[in-house]
Amino acid sequence: MIGFAYLGALVLSLGAMCAIDARFRLVFWHAPWRAAAVIGIGVAAFLVWDLGGIALGVFFRGETEFMTGILLAPELPVEEVLFLTFLCYLTLVLVRGTSRFLDRERSAA
């Protein structure tokens, strides 16, 4: 069961990000199709980057007991896709949240 610890942490983190998004209507609760497209393109770009690094021998899969061991491609664990999704989603939430905060500060001044 410990082999799913990292995957579980990623799923939990994505769930928390969804809760923040829903509460403040920042990304998916603001423009769902646009958010899905941006996250999809971001994840695809990072996967191309990862696969290029793997092909060049720069990137490799670290061995740890906290990962499932399920590979989508040689040296590409399933957790990587969830991490990249979380990374792209987090970036969108931070950008939209910061923009909304700064807009509110400007209008109050």
Residue pairs with C-beta under 8 A, 6 or more apart in sequence:
2 65
2 66
3 65
3 66
3 67
3 68
3 69
4 68
5 66
6 64
6 66
6 67
6 68
6 79
7 67
7 68
7 78
7 79
7 82
10 79
10 82
10 83
10 86
11 82
13 86
14 82
14 85
14 86
14 89
17 86
17 89
17 90
17 93
18 28
20 26
20 93
20 97
21 27
21 28
21 29
21 89
21 93
22 28
22 29
24 97
24 100
26 92
26 93
26 96
26 97
26 100
27 35
27 89
27 92
27 93
27 96
28 35
28 36
30 96
35 92
38 88
38 92
39 85
39 88
39 89
39 92
42 84
42 87
42 88
42 91
43 81
43 84
43 85
43 88
46 84
46 87
46 88
47 76
47 80
47 81
47 84
50 59
50 76
50 80
50 84
51 73
51 76
53 59
54 60
54 73
54 74
54 75
54 76
59 75
60 75
61 71
61 75
61 76
61 77
67 77
67 79
68 77
68 78
68 79
69 77
70 77
70 78
71 77
71 78
72 78
72 80
72 81
